[in-house]
Amino acid sequence: MRETPTWRIPVGVLALCAALLVYAILIARYVHPVIADWHALLQLPVYIALGIVWIFPLKRYLAWMETGRWG
């Protein structure tokens, strides 16, 4: 158990927020115009998939925030 605070957690949270903002802007800029004319039920799985994809690299990232190692 960690007794002292580490700089990685606040920096990691800020970096994660910034990365998610950039990801959302990229999706809105490049994906939305492509699928905007699709029926809503066809858009739904695309947005669900894009909403889940960003979670995959989080395990290693959160491990780095806690331990300082990428594994």
MODELLER restraints for C-alpha pairs under 7 A, 6 or more apart:
rsr = mdl.restraints
at = mdl.atoms
rsr.add(forms.Gaussian(group=physical.xy_distance, feature=features.Distance(at['CA:8:A'], at['CA:65:A']), mean=5.17, stdev=0.5))
rsr.add(forms.Gaussian(group=physical.xy_distance, feature=features.Distance(at['CA:9:A'], at['CA:65:A']), mean=5.30, stdev=0.5))
rsr.add(forms.Gaussian(group=physical.xy_distance, feature=features.Distance(at['CA:12:A'], at['CA:65:A']), mean=6.17, stdev=0.5))
rsr.add(forms.Gaussian(group=physical.xy_distance, feature=features.Distance(at['CA:35:A'], at['CA:43:A']), mean=6.54, stdev=0.5))
rsr.add(forms.Gaussian(group=physical.xy_distance, feature=features.Distance(at['CA:60:A'], at['CA:70:A']), mean=5.52, stdev=0.5))
rsr.add(forms.Gaussian(group=physical.xy_distance, feature=features.Distance(at['CA:60:A'], at['CA:71:A']), mean=5.74, stdev=0.5))
rsr.add(forms.Gaussian(group=physical.xy_distance, feature=features.Distance(at['CA:61:A'], at['CA:70:A']), mean=6.80, stdev=0.5))
rsr.add(forms.Gaussian(group=physical.xy_distance, feature=features.Distance(at['CA:63:A'], at['CA:69:A']), mean=6.71, stdev=0.5))
rsr.add(forms.Gaussian(group=physical.xy_distance, feature=features.Distance(at['CA:63:A'], at['CA:70:A']), mean=6.29, stdev=0.5))
rsr.add(forms.Gaussian(group=physical.xy_distance, feature=features.Distance(at['CA:63:A'], at['CA:71:A']), mean=6.46, stdev=0.5))
rsr.add(forms.Gaussian(group=physical.xy_distance, feature=features.Distance(at['CA:64:A'], at['CA:70:A']), mean=4.98, stdev=0.5))
